[in-house]
Amino acid sequence: MAAKLGLEGLNYGTSRHSFITTRMENMGVLHEQLQDLVGDKAIPLIAETIEALPDIPTRSDVLAVFRRELANPEEVELLCNALQEAWQAVDLLQERLGDEQALVDLSSVAAFASVDLLKDRFGDEQTRKLLVAPSSAVRDIPPS
């Protein structure tokens, strides 16, 4: 999921190329370890895993990636708390407006300090993507 988010633009404030390069190098090391364990089944297993990743990560996916990939524990908790506060604001706005597309830009939640913290770290577009991440519970509900 970290690699997928990195490729889709969530690069944790580093240069995009160095982030992707580091992730790919890490994946190469892990691939070699997997190859040692399962042999020629490694590539199909990796492809199957990547295919199984959701196109849009849930909120819990985003928080898990933050906690696993960011090095500074204080920053991790600060960003996770800011994101959870912003999600509460988004959920309230969507509930009041009755429209899941109510948050098409950051102006509706821009007054919250947590949004400024996220924008400073990730930029406007990536913050918007983070804020519209669906709740983990939404994915668990089977379609009717």
DSSP file (Angstrom, degrees, kcal/mol; ACC not computed):
  #  RESIDUE AA STRUCTURE BP1 BP2  ACC     N-H-->O    O-->H-N    N-H-->O    O-->H-N    TCO  KAPPA ALPHA  PHI   PSI    X-CA   Y-CA   Z-CA
    1    1 A M     >        0   0    0      0, 0.0     4,-2.9     0, 0.0     5,-0.2   0.000 360.0 360.0 360.0 -38.6    0.0    0.0    0.0
    2    2 A A  H  >  +     0   0    0      1,-0.2     4,-2.4     2,-0.2     5,-0.2   0.921 360.0  47.4 -60.6 -43.8    2.9    2.4    0.8
    3    3 A A  H  > S+     0   0    0      2,-0.2     4,-2.4     1,-0.2    -1,-0.2   0.908 112.2  49.8 -64.3 -41.2    4.4    1.8   -2.7
    4    4 A K  H  > S+     0   0    0      2,-0.2     4,-1.6     1,-0.2    -2,-0.2   0.928 111.9  47.1 -64.7 -44.8    1.0    2.3   -4.3
    5    5 A L  H  <>S+     0   0    0     -4,-2.9     5,-2.6     1,-0.2     4,-0.2   0.889 111.6  52.6 -63.1 -37.9    0.4    5.6   -2.4
    6    6 A G  H ><5S+     0   0    0     -4,-2.4     3,-1.1    -5,-0.2    -2,-0.2   0.907 109.6  47.6 -63.4 -41.6    3.9    6.7   -3.3
    7    7 A L  H 3<5S+     0   0    0     -4,-2.4    -1,-0.2     1,-0.2    -2,-0.2   0.778 109.7  54.3 -70.3 -25.8    3.3    6.1   -7.0
    8    8 A E  T 3<5S-     0   0    0     -4,-1.6    -1,-0.2    -5,-0.2    -2,-0.2   0.374 130.0 -89.6 -91.9   5.2    0.0    7.9   -6.8
    9    9 A G  T < 5S+     0   0    0     -3,-1.1     2,-1.4    -4,-0.2    -3,-0.2   0.297  88.3 123.5 114.7 -11.5    1.6   11.0   -5.3
   10   10 A L      < +     0   0    0     -5,-2.6    -1,-0.2     1,-0.2    -2,-0.1  -0.678  28.7 157.8 -84.7  95.1    1.6   10.7   -1.6
   11   11 A N    >   -     0   0    0     -2,-1.4     3,-1.9   111,-0.1    -1,-0.2   0.202  51.8-119.8-113.3  16.1    5.3   11.1   -1.1
   12   12 A Y  T 3  S-     0   0    0      1,-0.3     3,-0.1    -3,-0.0   110,-0.1   0.767  70.3 -60.2  57.0  30.5    5.7   12.2    2.5
   13   13 A G  T 3  S+     0   0    0      1,-0.3    -1,-0.3   109,-0.1     2,-0.2   0.567 108.7 114.1  79.5   8.0    7.3   15.5    1.6
   14   14 A T  S <  S-     0   0    0     -3,-1.9    -1,-0.3     1,-0.1     2,-0.1  -0.570  82.6 -74.7-101.8 171.7   10.3   14.0   -0.1
   15   15 A S     >  -     0   0    0     -2,-0.2     4,-2.2     1,-0.1     5,-0.2  -0.465  43.9-126.7 -65.8 139.4   11.2   14.3   -3.7
   16   16 A R  H  > S+     0   0    0      1,-0.2     4,-2.3     2,-0.2     5,-0.2   0.870 105.2  49.9 -57.0 -43.1    8.9   12.1   -5.7
   17   17 A H  H  > S+     0   0    0      1,-0.2     4,-2.8     2,-0.2    -1,-0.2   0.908 110.7  47.6 -68.1 -42.0   11.7   10.3   -7.5
   18   18 A S  H  > S+     0   0    0      2,-0.2     4,-2.4     1,-0.2    -1,-0.2   0.879 111.8  51.8 -67.8 -35.1   13.8    9.5   -4.4
   19   19 A F  H  X S+     0   0    0     -4,-2.2     4,-2.3     2,-0.2    -2,-0.2   0.951 113.6  42.8 -63.2 -49.4   10.6    8.2   -2.7
   20   20 A I  H  X S+     0   0    0     -4,-2.3     4,-2.7     2,-0.2     5,-0.2   0.911 113.6  52.2 -64.8 -42.5    9.7    5.9   -5.5
   21   21 A T  H  X S+     0   0    0     -4,-2.8     4,-2.5     1,-0.2    -1,-0.2   0.929 110.7  47.6 -59.8 -46.2   13.3    4.7   -5.9
   22   22 A T  H  X S+     0   0    0     -4,-2.4     4,-2.4     1,-0.2    -1,-0.2   0.918 112.7  48.7 -61.8 -44.0   13.6    3.9   -2.3
   23   23 A R  H  X S+     0   0    0     -4,-2.3     4,-2.5     1,-0.2    -2,-0.2   0.911 112.2  48.6 -63.1 -42.2   10.3    2.0   -2.3
   24   24 A M  H  X S+     0   0    0     -4,-2.7     4,-2.2     2,-0.2    -1,-0.2   0.894 110.5  50.9 -66.8 -38.7   11.3    0.1   -5.4
   25   25 A E  H  X S+     0   0    0     -4,-2.5     4,-2.0    -5,-0.2    -2,-0.2   0.923 111.3  48.5 -62.9 -43.0   14.7   -0.8   -3.9
   26   26 A N  H  X S+     0   0    0     -4,-2.4     4,-2.4     1,-0.2    -2,-0.2   0.899 110.4  51.1 -62.9 -40.2   12.9   -2.1   -0.8
   27   27 A M  H  X S+     0   0    0     -4,-2.5     4,-2.6     1,-0.2    -1,-0.2   0.881 107.2  54.5 -64.7 -36.4   10.5   -4.1   -2.9
   28   28 A G  H  X S+     0   0    0     -4,-2.2     4,-2.2     2,-0.2    -2,-0.2   0.913 108.8  47.5 -62.8 -42.8   13.5   -5.6   -4.7
   29   29 A V  H  X S+     0   0    0     -4,-2.0     4,-2.0     1,-0.2    -2,-0.2   0.933 114.0  47.1 -62.8 -46.3   15.0   -6.8   -1.5
   30   30 A L  H  X S+     0   0    0     -4,-2.4     4,-2.5     1,-0.2    -2,-0.2   0.869 109.2  54.8 -65.0 -35.6   11.7   -8.2   -0.3
   31   31 A H  H  X S+     0   0    0     -4,-2.6     4,-3.0     2,-0.2    -1,-0.2   0.921 106.7  50.8 -63.0 -42.9   11.2   -9.9   -3.7
   32   32 A E  H  X S+     0   0    0     -4,-2.2     4,-2.1     2,-0.2    -2,-0.2   0.907 111.1  48.6 -60.9 -41.3   14.6  -11.6   -3.4
   33   33 A Q  H  X S+     0   0    0     -4,-2.0     4,-1.4     2,-0.2    -1,-0.2   0.911 113.2  47.0 -64.6 -41.7   13.7  -12.9    0.1
   34   34 A L  H  X S+     0   0    0     -4,-2.5     4,-3.1     1,-0.2     5,-0.4   0.899 108.9  54.9 -66.2 -40.0   10.3  -14.1   -1.2
   35   35 A Q  H  X S+     0   0    0     -4,-3.0     4,-2.1     1,-0.2    -1,-0.2   0.896 106.7  51.5 -58.9 -41.7   12.0  -15.8   -4.2
   36   36 A D  H  < S+     0   0    0     -4,-2.1    -1,-0.2    -5,-0.2    -2,-0.2   0.848 116.0  42.2 -62.9 -33.9   14.3  -17.6   -1.7
   37   37 A L  H  < S+     0   0    0     -4,-1.4    -2,-0.2    -5,-0.1    -1,-0.2   0.905 132.8  14.5 -81.4 -43.4   11.2  -18.8    0.2
   38   38 A V  H >< S-     0   0    0     -4,-3.1     3,-1.1     1,-0.3    -3,-0.2   0.450  87.6-150.2-118.0  -2.1    8.8  -19.8   -2.6
   39   39 A G  G >< S+     0   0    0     -4,-2.1     3,-1.7    -5,-0.4    -1,-0.3  -0.438  72.1   0.0  72.0-137.7   10.9  -19.9   -5.8
   40   40 A D  G 3  S+     0   0    0      1,-0.3     3,-0.3    -2,-0.2    -1,-0.2   0.551 119.9  74.6 -68.6  -7.9    9.2  -19.1   -9.1
   41   41 A K  G <> S+     0   0    0     -3,-1.1     4,-2.0     1,-0.2    -1,-0.3   0.524  73.1  89.4 -79.6  -4.3    5.9  -18.4   -7.4
   42   42 A A  H <> S+     0   0    0     -3,-1.7     4,-2.5     2,-0.2     5,-0.2   0.936  85.1  46.1 -61.8 -51.3    7.2  -15.1   -6.1
   43   43 A I  H  > S+     0   0    0     -3,-0.3     4,-2.9     1,-0.2     5,-0.2   0.942 114.2  46.7 -62.7 -49.5    6.3  -12.9   -9.1
   44   44 A P  H  > S+     0   0    0      0, 0.0     4,-2.3     0, 0.0    -1,-0.2   0.882 112.7  52.1 -59.8 -34.4    2.7  -14.2   -9.5
   45   45 A L  H  X S+     0   0    0     -4,-2.0     4,-2.0     2,-0.2    -2,-0.2   0.908 111.5  45.7 -66.4 -42.2    2.3  -13.9   -5.7
   46   46 A I  H  X S+     0   0    0     -4,-2.5     4,-2.7     2,-0.2     5,-0.2   0.928 113.0  50.1 -65.1 -45.8    3.4  -10.2   -5.8
   47   47 A A  H  X S+     0   0    0     -4,-2.9     4,-2.4     1,-0.2    -2,-0.2   0.906 110.8  49.7 -60.3 -41.9    1.2   -9.5   -8.8
   48   48 A E  H  X S+     0   0    0     -4,-2.3     4,-1.5    -5,-0.2    -1,-0.2   0.896 111.2  49.5 -63.6 -41.2   -1.8  -11.1   -7.1
   49   49 A T  H  X S+     0   0    0     -4,-2.0     4,-0.7     2,-0.2    -2,-0.2   0.924 111.9  47.3 -65.2 -44.8   -1.1   -9.0   -3.9
   50   50 A I  H >< S+     0   0    0     -4,-2.7     3,-1.0     1,-0.2    -2,-0.2   0.902 110.7  52.3 -64.2 -40.9   -0.8   -5.7   -5.9
   51   51 A E  H 3< S+     0   0    0     -4,-2.4    -1,-0.2     1,-0.2    -2,-0.2   0.827 105.2  56.7 -63.0 -31.2   -4.0   -6.5   -7.8
   52   52 A A  H 3< S+     0   0    0     -4,-1.5    -1,-0.2    -5,-0.2    -2,-0.2   0.637  83.3 104.7 -77.5 -13.9   -5.8   -7.1   -4.5
   53   53 A L  S << S-     0   0    0     -3,-1.0     2,-0.0    -4,-0.7    -3,-0.0  -0.425  81.1-108.9 -67.1 141.1   -5.0   -3.6   -3.2
   54   54 A P        -     0   0    0      0, 0.0    -1,-0.1     0, 0.0    -2,-0.1  -0.372  13.7-131.2 -68.7 149.8   -7.9   -1.2   -3.4
   55   55 A D  S    S+     0   0    0      1,-0.2    -2,-0.1    -2,-0.0     0, 0.0   0.873 102.6  37.6 -66.1 -37.0   -7.9    1.6   -5.9
   56   56 A I  S    S-     0   0    0     77,-0.0    -1,-0.2    -3,-0.0     2,-0.1  -0.963  91.8-133.8-117.8 116.0   -8.8    4.0   -3.2
   57   57 A P        -     0   0    0      0, 0.0     2,-0.1     0, 0.0    -2,-0.0  -0.376  20.1-125.4 -68.2 145.7   -7.2    3.4    0.2
   58   58 A T     >  -     0   0    0     75,-0.2     4,-2.1     1,-0.1    77,-0.2  -0.302  29.8 -99.0 -80.0 173.1   -9.4    3.5    3.2
   59   59 A R  H  > S+     0   0    0     75,-2.2     4,-2.5     1,-0.2     5,-0.2   0.899 125.3  52.1 -60.6 -41.8   -8.7    5.7    6.2
   60   60 A S  H  > S+     0   0    0      1,-0.2     4,-2.3     2,-0.2    -1,-0.2   0.860 107.0  54.1 -66.2 -32.9   -7.2    2.8    8.1
   61   61 A D  H  > S+     0   0    0      2,-0.2     4,-2.2     1,-0.2    -1,-0.2   0.932 109.5  47.8 -61.9 -45.7   -4.9    2.1    5.2
   62   62 A V  H  X S+     0   0    0     -4,-2.1     4,-2.5     1,-0.2    -2,-0.2   0.930 112.7  47.7 -62.6 -46.4   -3.6    5.6    5.2
   63   63 A L  H  X S+     0   0    0     -4,-2.5     4,-2.5     1,-0.2    -1,-0.2   0.896 110.8  52.0 -62.7 -39.6   -3.0    5.6    8.9
   64   64 A A  H  X S+     0   0    0     -4,-2.3     4,-1.9    -5,-0.2    -1,-0.2   0.901 109.9  48.7 -63.9 -40.7   -1.2    2.3    8.7
   65   65 A V  H  X S+     0   0    0     -4,-2.2     4,-2.8     2,-0.2     5,-0.4   0.922 110.8  50.9 -65.6 -43.8    1.1    3.6    6.0
   66   66 A F  H  X S+     0   0    0     -4,-2.5     4,-2.2     1,-0.2    -2,-0.2   0.953 112.6  46.1 -55.6 -49.9    1.8    6.7    8.0
   67   67 A R  H  < S+     0   0    0     -4,-2.5    -1,-0.2     1,-0.2    -2,-0.2   0.827 119.0  40.9 -66.3 -31.7    2.7    4.7   11.0
   68   68 A R  H  < S+     0   0    0     -4,-1.9    -1,-0.2    -5,-0.2    -2,-0.2   0.824 123.1  34.7 -84.7 -33.0    4.8    2.2    9.1
   69   69 A E  H  < S+     0   0    0     -4,-2.8     2,-0.3    -5,-0.2    -3,-0.2   0.749  93.9  84.6-101.6 -26.8    6.6    4.6    6.8
   70   70 A L     <  -     0   0    0     -4,-2.2     6,-0.1    -5,-0.4   -58,-0.0  -0.639  61.0-154.7 -83.3 136.8    7.3    7.8    8.6
   71   71 A A  S    S+     0   0    0     -2,-0.3    -1,-0.1     1,-0.1    -4,-0.0   0.810  72.7  74.9 -81.7 -31.7   10.4    7.8   10.8
   72   72 A N     >  -     0   0    0      1,-0.2     4,-2.4     2,-0.0     3,-0.2  -0.743  63.2-160.2 -91.5 110.2    9.6   10.4   13.4
   73   73 A P  H  > S+     0   0    0      0, 0.0     4,-2.2     0, 0.0     5,-0.2   0.841  92.0  53.0 -58.8 -35.4    7.0    9.0   15.9
   74   74 A E  H  > S+     0   0    0      2,-0.2     4,-2.2     1,-0.2     5,-0.1   0.916 110.8  46.5 -66.3 -41.6    6.0   12.4   17.1
   75   75 A E  H  > S+     0   0    0      2,-0.2     4,-3.0     1,-0.2     5,-0.3   0.897 109.5  55.6 -66.5 -39.4    5.3   13.5   13.5
   76   76 A V  H  X S+     0   0    0     -4,-2.4     4,-2.8     1,-0.2     5,-0.2   0.951 111.4  42.3 -57.2 -51.0    3.4   10.3   12.9
   77   77 A E  H  X S+     0   0    0     -4,-2.2     4,-2.6     2,-0.2     5,-0.2   0.886 113.9  52.3 -66.7 -38.1    1.0   10.9   15.8
   78   78 A L  H  X S+     0   0    0     -4,-2.2     4,-2.3     2,-0.2    -2,-0.2   0.941 114.5  41.9 -61.1 -48.0    0.7   14.6   15.0
   79   79 A L  H  X S+     0   0    0     -4,-3.0     4,-2.6     2,-0.2    -2,-0.2   0.902 114.7  50.6 -67.8 -41.1   -0.3   13.8   11.4
   80   80 A C  H  X S+     0   0    0     -4,-2.8     4,-2.4    -5,-0.3    -2,-0.2   0.921 112.8  46.6 -63.1 -43.3   -2.5   10.9   12.3
   81   81 A N  H  X S+     0   0    0     -4,-2.6     4,-2.3    -5,-0.2    -2,-0.2   0.914 112.6  50.1 -64.3 -42.6   -4.4   13.1   14.9
   82   82 A A  H  X S+     0   0    0     -4,-2.3     4,-2.3    -5,-0.2    -2,-0.2   0.915 112.0  48.0 -61.7 -42.8   -4.7   15.9   12.4
   83   83 A L  H  X S+     0   0    0     -4,-2.6     4,-2.6     2,-0.2    -2,-0.2   0.908 110.7  49.9 -66.0 -42.1   -6.1   13.6    9.8
   84   84 A Q  H  X S+     0   0    0     -4,-2.4     4,-1.8     2,-0.2    -1,-0.2   0.888 111.2  49.6 -65.8 -37.7   -8.6   12.0   12.1
   85   85 A E  H  X S+     0   0    0     -4,-2.3     4,-1.9     2,-0.2    -2,-0.2   0.918 111.6  48.8 -63.9 -43.2   -9.8   15.5   13.2
   86   86 A A  H  X S+     0   0    0     -4,-2.3     4,-2.6     1,-0.2    -2,-0.2   0.901 108.6  53.5 -64.5 -40.1  -10.1   16.5    9.6
   87   87 A W  H  X S+     0   0    0     -4,-2.6     4,-2.9     1,-0.2    -1,-0.2   0.878 106.1  53.6 -62.5 -36.8  -12.1   13.3    8.8
   88   88 A Q  H  X S+     0   0    0     -4,-1.8     4,-2.3     2,-0.2    -1,-0.2   0.922 110.3  47.0 -62.2 -42.8  -14.5   14.1   11.7
   89   89 A A  H  X S+     0   0    0     -4,-1.9     4,-2.5     2,-0.2    -2,-0.2   0.916 112.6  49.3 -64.0 -43.4  -15.1   17.5   10.1
   90   90 A V  H  X S+     0   0    0     -4,-2.6     4,-2.8     1,-0.2     5,-0.2   0.928 110.8  50.1 -61.3 -45.4  -15.6   16.0    6.7
   91   91 A D  H  X S+     0   0    0     -4,-2.9     4,-2.4     1,-0.2    -1,-0.2   0.901 111.0  49.1 -61.8 -41.4  -18.0   13.4    8.0
   92   92 A L  H  X S+     0   0    0     -4,-2.3     4,-2.6     2,-0.2     5,-0.2   0.919 112.1  48.3 -63.9 -43.6  -20.0   16.1    9.8
   93   93 A L  H  X S+     0   0    0     -4,-2.5     4,-2.7     1,-0.2     5,-0.2   0.926 113.1  47.2 -62.1 -44.4  -20.2   18.3    6.7
   94   94 A Q  H  X>S+     0   0    0     -4,-2.8     4,-1.6     1,-0.2     5,-0.9   0.887 112.7  49.8 -65.7 -37.7  -21.2   15.3    4.6
   95   95 A E  H  <5S+     0   0    0     -4,-2.4    -2,-0.2    -5,-0.2    -1,-0.2   0.925 114.8  43.5 -65.3 -44.5  -23.9   14.3    7.1
   96   96 A R  H  <5S+     0   0    0     -4,-2.6    -2,-0.2     1,-0.2    -1,-0.2   0.882 121.0  39.6 -69.4 -38.6  -25.3   17.9    7.3
   97   97 A L  H  <5S-     0   0    0     -4,-2.7    -1,-0.2    -5,-0.2    -2,-0.2   0.649  97.6-138.7 -87.1 -14.9  -25.2   18.4    3.6
   98   98 A G  T  <5 +     0   0    0     -4,-1.6     2,-0.4    -5,-0.2    -3,-0.2   0.794  66.5 111.1  65.2  28.3  -26.3   14.9    2.7
   99   99 A D    > < -     0   0    0     -5,-0.9     3,-1.6    -6,-0.2     4,-0.2  -0.963  57.0-158.3-141.4 119.3  -23.9   14.7   -0.1
  100  100 A E  T 3  S+     0   0    0     -2,-0.4     3,-0.4     1,-0.3    -1,-0.1   0.692  98.9  56.7 -68.2 -17.6  -20.8   12.5   -0.3
  101  101 A Q  T 3  S+     0   0    0      1,-0.2    -1,-0.3    -7,-0.1     3,-0.1   0.218  72.7 108.7 -96.3  14.7  -19.4   14.9   -2.9
  102  102 A A  S <  S+     0   0    0     -3,-1.6     2,-1.1     1,-0.2     3,-0.3   0.785  70.3  63.0 -61.9 -26.4  -19.7   17.9   -0.6
  103  103 A L        +     0   0    0     -3,-0.4    -1,-0.2     1,-0.2     3,-0.1  -0.653  54.9 137.5-103.2  78.5  -15.9   18.0   -0.2
  104  104 A V  S    S+     0   0    0     -2,-1.1     2,-0.3    -3,-0.1    -1,-0.2   0.656  75.7  15.5 -93.5 -17.7  -14.7   18.7   -3.7
  105  105 A D  S >  S-     0   0    0     -3,-0.3     3,-0.6    23,-0.0     4,-0.2  -0.871  83.6-103.8-142.8 178.5  -12.1   21.2   -2.5
  106  106 A L  G >> S+     0   0    0     -2,-0.3     3,-1.2     1,-0.2     4,-0.8   0.552  96.1  90.0 -84.0  -7.3  -10.4   22.2    0.7
  107  107 A S  G 34 S+     0   0    0      1,-0.3     3,-0.5     2,-0.2     4,-0.3   0.829  80.4  59.3 -62.7 -31.4  -12.4   25.4    1.2
  108  108 A S  G <4 S+     0   0    0     -3,-0.6    -1,-0.3     1,-0.2    -2,-0.1   0.740 121.6  24.0 -71.4 -21.2  -15.2   23.6    3.2
  109  109 A V  T X4 S+     0   0    0     -3,-1.2     3,-1.6    -4,-0.2     6,-0.3   0.227  88.6 110.2-123.3  12.4  -12.7   22.4    5.9
  110  110 A A  T 3<  +     0   0    0     -4,-0.8     6,-0.1    -3,-0.5    -2,-0.1   0.712  67.2  69.0 -64.7 -20.8  -10.0   25.0    5.5
  111  111 A A  T 3  S+     0   0    0     -4,-0.3     2,-0.4    -3,-0.1    -1,-0.3   0.677  78.7  95.1 -73.3 -15.7  -10.8   26.7    8.9
  112  112 A F  S X> S-     0   0    0     -3,-1.6     4,-1.2     1,-0.1     3,-1.0  -0.621  72.1-142.7 -81.5 130.7   -9.5   23.6   10.8
  113  113 A A  H 3> S+     0   0    0     -2,-0.4     4,-2.0     1,-0.3     5,-0.2   0.826  99.7  63.6 -60.1 -32.6   -5.9   23.9   11.9
  114  114 A S  H 3> S+     0   0    0      1,-0.2     4,-2.0     2,-0.2    -1,-0.3   0.844  98.7  54.6 -62.9 -32.3   -5.4   20.2   11.2
  115  115 A V  H <> S+     0   0    0     -3,-1.0     4,-2.8    -6,-0.3    -1,-0.2   0.895 105.6  52.3 -68.7 -39.2   -6.0   20.8    7.5
  116  116 A D  H  X S+     0   0    0     -4,-1.2     4,-2.6     2,-0.2    -2,-0.2   0.914 108.2  51.5 -61.3 -42.4   -3.3   23.5    7.5
  117  117 A L  H  X S+     0   0    0     -4,-2.0     4,-1.5     1,-0.2    -1,-0.2   0.918 112.6  45.4 -60.0 -44.3   -0.9   21.0    9.0
  118  118 A L  H  X S+     0   0    0     -4,-2.0     4,-3.1     2,-0.2     5,-0.5   0.904 112.3  50.8 -66.7 -41.8   -1.7   18.5    6.4
  119  119 A K  H  X S+     0   0    0     -4,-2.8     4,-2.0     1,-0.2    -2,-0.2   0.891 108.7  52.2 -63.8 -38.9   -1.5   21.0    3.5
  120  120 A D  H  < S+     0   0    0     -4,-2.6    -1,-0.2    -5,-0.2    -2,-0.2   0.880 117.8  38.3 -63.3 -36.5    1.9   22.2    4.7
  121  121 A R  H  < S+     0   0    0     -4,-1.5    -2,-0.2    -5,-0.2    -1,-0.2   0.885 135.3  15.0 -81.3 -41.5    3.2   18.6    4.7
  122  122 A F  H  < S-     0   0    0     -4,-3.1     4,-0.5     1,-0.2    -3,-0.2   0.574 100.0-117.7-116.2 -12.8    1.5   17.2    1.6
  123  123 A G     X  -     0   0    0     -4,-2.0     4,-2.0    -5,-0.5     5,-0.2  -0.113  40.2 -70.1  88.8 165.4    0.2   20.1   -0.5
  124  124 A D  H  > S+     0   0    0      1,-0.2     4,-2.4     2,-0.2     5,-0.2   0.931 127.1  46.4 -61.9 -51.2   -3.3   20.9   -1.5
  125  125 A E  H  > S+     0   0    0      1,-0.2     4,-2.0     2,-0.2    -1,-0.2   0.913 114.8  45.7 -64.6 -43.8   -4.1   18.1   -3.9
  126  126 A Q  H  > S+     0   0    0     -4,-0.5     4,-2.3     2,-0.2    -1,-0.2   0.879 111.8  52.8 -68.2 -35.5   -2.7   15.3   -1.8
  127  127 A T  H  X S+     0   0    0     -4,-2.0     4,-2.6     2,-0.2    -2,-0.2   0.916 107.5  51.8 -64.0 -42.1   -4.5   16.7    1.3
  128  128 A R  H  X S+     0   0    0     -4,-2.4     4,-1.5     1,-0.2    -2,-0.2   0.923 109.6  49.8 -59.5 -43.0   -7.7   16.6   -0.6
  129  129 A K  H  < S+     0   0    0     -4,-2.0     4,-0.2     1,-0.2    -1,-0.2   0.900 111.0  49.4 -62.3 -40.7   -7.1   13.0   -1.6
  130  130 A L  H >< S+     0   0    0     -4,-2.3     3,-1.3     1,-0.2    -1,-0.2   0.911 109.4  52.3 -63.7 -41.6   -6.4   12.1    2.0
  131  131 A L  H 3< S+     0   0    0     -4,-2.6    -1,-0.2     1,-0.3    -2,-0.2   0.783 107.6  50.6 -69.3 -26.9   -9.6   13.8    3.2
  132  132 A V  T 3< S+     0   0    0     -4,-1.5    -1,-0.3    -5,-0.2    -2,-0.2   0.365  77.5 128.5 -93.2   7.0  -11.8   12.0    0.8
  133  133 A A    <   -     0   0    0     -3,-1.3   -75,-0.2    -4,-0.2   -74,-0.1  -0.415  65.1-114.4 -59.9 133.2  -10.5    8.6    1.8
  134  134 A P        -     0   0    0      0, 0.0   -75,-2.2     0, 0.0    -1,-0.1  -0.331  30.3 -96.9 -71.6 153.0  -13.5    6.4    2.6
  135  135 A S    >>  -     0   0    0    -77,-0.2     4,-0.9     1,-0.1     3,-0.7  -0.366  29.6-123.5 -61.5 145.6  -14.1    5.1    6.1
  136  136 A S  H 3> S+     0   0    0      1,-0.2     4,-0.9     2,-0.2     3,-0.4   0.846 111.1  59.9 -61.5 -34.3  -12.9    1.6    6.6
  137  137 A A  H 3> S+     0   0    0      1,-0.2     4,-0.7     2,-0.2     3,-0.3   0.808  94.5  64.3 -65.8 -29.4  -16.3    0.5    7.6
  138  138 A V  H X4 S+     0   0    0     -3,-0.7     3,-0.9     1,-0.2    -1,-0.2   0.898 100.7  50.3 -61.9 -40.5  -17.8    1.5    4.2
  139  139 A R  H 3< S+     0   0    0     -4,-0.9    -1,-0.2    -3,-0.4    -2,-0.2   0.806 103.5  60.5 -68.3 -28.6  -15.7   -1.1    2.4
  140  140 A D  H 3< S+     0   0    0     -4,-0.9    -1,-0.2    -3,-0.3    -2,-0.2   0.642  82.9  92.1 -76.2 -14.1  -16.9   -3.8    4.8
  141  141 A I  S << S-     0   0    0     -3,-0.9     3,-0.1    -4,-0.7    -4,-0.0  -0.712  79.3-131.6 -83.3 119.4  -20.5   -3.3    3.9
  142  142 A P        -     0   0    0      0, 0.0    -2,-0.1     0, 0.0    -1,-0.0  -0.388  28.8 -99.7 -69.7 148.5  -21.4   -5.7    1.0
  143  143 A P              0   0    0      0, 0.0     0, 0.0     0, 0.0     0, 0.0  -0.358 360.0 360.0 -65.7 147.0  -23.3   -4.2   -2.0
  144  144 A S              0   0    0     -3,-0.1    -3,-0.0    -2,-0.0     0, 0.0   0.456 360.0 360.0 -89.9 360.0  -27.0   -4.8   -2.0
